[in-house]
Amino acid sequence: MAFLKDEALEVLQEAVKQSGLKQGFIADKIGVTQGYSSTQITGRKPLTLSMAVKLAKFLGVPAKKILS
């Protein structure tokens, strides 16, 4: 079973920043609402494994950077 690394949120936040894409666009492309995406990406709510995997896949972040 896979688990998120402690640094997974920071890795994904940096990937979002580097992509230059708006959170609403990303949310639409990965099939979640902008509100849900925003609370996860900003850390207001705990990042779920499912959301982390969707973001990583869309942003081209290797799974080994976020999963242990």
Phi, psi and omega in degrees: 000139182269147176230153178284137173289157180303326184270006184304315181298314181296319178299315182288323177299318179294321179295320177297313180300313182294331181291332182074006182273149177284147180300324179297320178295314179299313180303314180299317183290331180260002173081032175231168178284158179297321180298315179295314179302314182299315182294329180282314183292324181277348179087008178294332174232151181302137178291125179273157178300316180300313181294318180300317180294318178299313180297314181300314181299313181294320184272357179076026178272125179300137181305325182296342178281339184240343184247146176245000000 
